[in-house]
Amino acid sequence: MKAAIIKNYAADIEISEVPKPVPDADSVLVQVHAASLNPIDNIVRAGHMKDIIPLSFPHVMGYDLSGVISKVGTNVSGLKPGDAVYARPNQTDAGSLAEFALVQADELALKPTGLSHAEAASIPLAGLTAWQALIDKAGLKAGQKILIHAGSGGVGTLAIQLAKHIGAHVATTTSASNADLVRSLGADEVIDYKTQTFEDVVSDYDVVLDMLGGDTMKRSFAVLKKGGILVSIKGQDGDNLAEKHGVRFAWFLMSPSGEQLRQLGVLIDKGIVKPVIDSSFELDEVSQAYDRLADGHAAGKIVVAIR
Ligand SMILES: NC(=O)c1ccc[n+]([C@@H]2O[C@H](COP(=O)([O-])OP(=O)(O)OC[C@H]3O[C@@H](n4cnc5c(N)ncnc54)[C@H](OP(=O)(O)O)[C@@H]3O)[C@@H](O)[C@H]2O)c1
């Protein structure tokens, strides 16, 4: 099958023929119709997470996918060839920039019926990250105030919509060119990170969702009320500052979940959460797609059509 692969850490991405994966008893083989890109793809490719996510080569790039089941393992029930599904497969199985990909049965959900495969492929990794940050880590409640950094990004666009659905008041940082986008997703307050200092605009917040780490994360502790929580998906070194400010800190790596994708799918089918697509590419253009990702200014998700 055709796939976007690397033959070593930091190597160029090549479109090449590789063997089609074979499902084990608990997994399914999906004919991929569309995939989407995530910043972690480039981090893993560069070898920066070798200790946590070691790769074997050739490595098929990509995590998110939407497609149609072509084979099911012998232990899999409730799914059949022909079912349209979407998923963020685990690190070992992953490889969505390919004509076929493996997914464990409990890591996928039926594709939301109102979405195209391209739209559905934009959801899993970013949507699960937003869900796990807001619901599992922060326990966000109606009436609470949340600051979501980089609200125009893949995770941010979905986190804003989820936080509004929960009933929170949402402030978000982005640049002026994305202000209308984040407002259309429900943001109550938009802070232009290029011209404004977010600490001057918001204070006494219950939750911060940080995707930037570094200085932004350090400064964010000051906008929380006592007992509030900063959830970071980027910076890991927040414990000391959290103690100093009398707040809580959590960093986490998202994990696959078919059940959470099913619940997200319900919100998508009701029109409560909508995909935001920055740009679309063909598999042969995958290097250009990764260049767009690397510039760090995508508004929503970058999608690659496979079929
Ligand atoms: N721990 C985990 O499990 C996990 C999971 C998913 C993602 N992540 C990490 O979270 C980060 C975000 O991921 P993503 O997919 O949302 O990225 P992304 O889509 O590439 O984010 C791009 C967006 O970030 C905005 N942005 C850039 N610099 C900013 C700043 N200083 N302040 C506010 N907004 C800024 C850009 O807006 P402008 O164009 O207006 O600048 C752009 O719209 C990445 O570092 C990723 O590796 C971690």
The ligand as an SDF file (V2000), in Angstrom:
LIG
                    3D

 48 52  0  0  0  0  0  0  0  0999 V2000
    0.0510   16.6920   25.7150 N   0  0  0  0  0  0  0  0  0  0  0  0
   -0.7400   16.2830   24.7150 C   0  0  0  0  0  0  0  0  0  0  0  0
   -1.3110   15.1870   24.7670 O   0  0  0  0  0  0  0  0  0  0  0  0
   -0.9570   17.1630   23.5130 C   0  0  0  0  0  0  0  0  0  0  0  0
   -2.0030   16.8790   22.6330 C   0  0  0  0  0  0  0  0  0  0  0  0
   -2.2350   17.7500   21.5570 C   0  0  0  0  0  0  0  0  0  0  0  0
   -1.3970   18.8530   21.3680 C   0  0  0  0  0  0  0  0  0  0  0  0
   -0.3690   19.0650   22.2290 N   0  0  0  0  0  0  0  0  0  0  0  0
    0.5020   20.2520   22.0550 C   0  0  0  0  0  0  0  0  0  0  0  0
   -0.3140   21.4070   22.1770 O   0  0  0  0  0  0  0  0  0  0  0  0
    0.1470   22.4260   21.3140 C   0  0  0  0  0  0  0  0  0  0  0  0
   -1.0250   22.9240   20.4800 C   0  0  0  0  0  0  0  0  0  0  0  0
   -1.4470   21.9170   19.5740 O   0  0  0  0  0  0  0  0  0  0  0  0
   -2.4060   22.3170   18.3660 P   0  0  0  0  0  0  0  0  0  0  0  0
   -2.6440   21.1120   17.5570 O   0  0  0  0  0  0  0  0  0  0  0  0
   -3.5730   23.0780   18.8670 O   0  0  0  0  0  0  0  0  0  0  0  0
   -1.4110   23.3320   17.5740 O   0  0  0  0  0  0  0  0  0  0  0  0
   -1.6570   24.1900   16.3080 P   0  0  0  0  0  0  0  0  0  0  0  0
   -2.9790   23.8880   15.7000 O   0  0  0  0  0  0  0  0  0  0  0  0
   -0.4610   24.0850   15.4400 O   0  0  0  0  0  0  0  0  0  0  0  0
   -1.6910   25.7040   16.8990 O   0  0  0  0  0  0  0  0  0  0  0  0
   -1.6190   26.7440   16.0080 C   0  0  0  0  0  0  0  0  0  0  0  0
   -2.3220   27.9610   16.6070 C   0  0  0  0  0  0  0  0  0  0  0  0
   -1.5820   28.4720   17.7130 O   0  0  0  0  0  0  0  0  0  0  0  0
   -1.7670   29.8850   17.7400 C   0  0  0  0  0  0  0  0  0  0  0  0
   -0.6520   30.5020   18.4530 N   0  0  0  0  0  0  0  0  0  0  0  0
    0.6630   30.4370   18.1440 C   0  0  0  0  0  0  0  0  0  0  0  0
    1.3920   31.1360   19.0520 N   0  0  0  0  0  0  0  0  0  0  0  0
    0.5050   31.6450   19.9440 C   0  0  0  0  0  0  0  0  0  0  0  0
    0.6310   32.4520   21.1120 C   0  0  0  0  0  0  0  0  0  0  0  0
    1.8320   32.8710   21.5610 N   0  0  0  0  0  0  0  0  0  0  0  0
   -0.4810   32.7650   21.8030 N   0  0  0  0  0  0  0  0  0  0  0  0
   -1.7060   32.3440   21.3730 C   0  0  0  0  0  0  0  0  0  0  0  0
   -1.8910   31.5940   20.2690 N   0  0  0  0  0  0  0  0  0  0  0  0
   -0.7970   31.2470   19.5720 C   0  0  0  0  0  0  0  0  0  0  0  0
   -1.7740   30.2710   16.2790 C   0  0  0  0  0  0  0  0  0  0  0  0
   -2.5000   31.4800   16.1250 O   0  0  0  0  0  0  0  0  0  0  0  0
   -1.9030   32.6760   15.2170 P   0  0  0  0  0  0  0  0  0  0  0  0
   -1.7950   32.1250   13.8210 O   0  0  0  0  0  0  0  0  0  0  0  0
   -2.9310   33.7320   15.3720 O   0  0  0  0  0  0  0  0  0  0  0  0
   -0.5630   33.0020   15.7860 O   0  0  0  0  0  0  0  0  0  0  0  0
   -2.4350   29.0800   15.5860 C   0  0  0  0  0  0  0  0  0  0  0  0
   -3.7830   29.2930   15.2570 O   0  0  0  0  0  0  0  0  0  0  0  0
    1.3020   21.8220   20.5140 C   0  0  0  0  0  0  0  0  0  0  0  0
    2.5150   22.2140   21.1390 O   0  0  0  0  0  0  0  0  0  0  0  0
    1.1030   20.3220   20.6760 C   0  0  0  0  0  0  0  0  0  0  0  0
    2.3150   19.6020   20.5770 O   0  0  0  0  0  0  0  0  0  0  0  0
   -0.1200   18.2500   23.2840 C   0  0  0  0  0  0  0  0  0  0  0  0
  1  2  1  0
  2  3  2  0
  2  4  1  0
  4  5  1  0
  4 48  2  0
  5  6  2  0
  6  7  1  0
  7  8  2  0
  8  9  1  0
  8 48  1  0
  9 10  1  0
  9 46  1  0
 10 11  1  0
 11 12  1  0
 11 44  1  0
 12 13  1  0
 13 14  1  0
 14 15  2  0
 14 16  1  0
 14 17  1  0
 17 18  1  0
 18 19  2  0
 18 20  1  0
 18 21  1  0
 21 22  1  0
 22 23  1  0
 23 24  1  0
 23 42  1  0
 24 25  1  0
 25 26  1  0
 25 36  1  0
 26 27  1  0
 26 35  1  0
 27 28  2  0
 28 29  1  0
 29 30  1  0
 29 35  2  0
 30 31  1  0
 30 32  2  0
 32 33  1  0
 33 34  2  0
 34 35  1  0
 36 37  1  0
 36 42  1  0
 37 38  1  0
 38 39  2  0
 38 40  1  0
 38 41  1  0
 42 43  1  0
 44 45  1  0
 44 46  1  0
 46 47  1  0
M  CHG  2   8   1  16  -1
M  END
$$$$
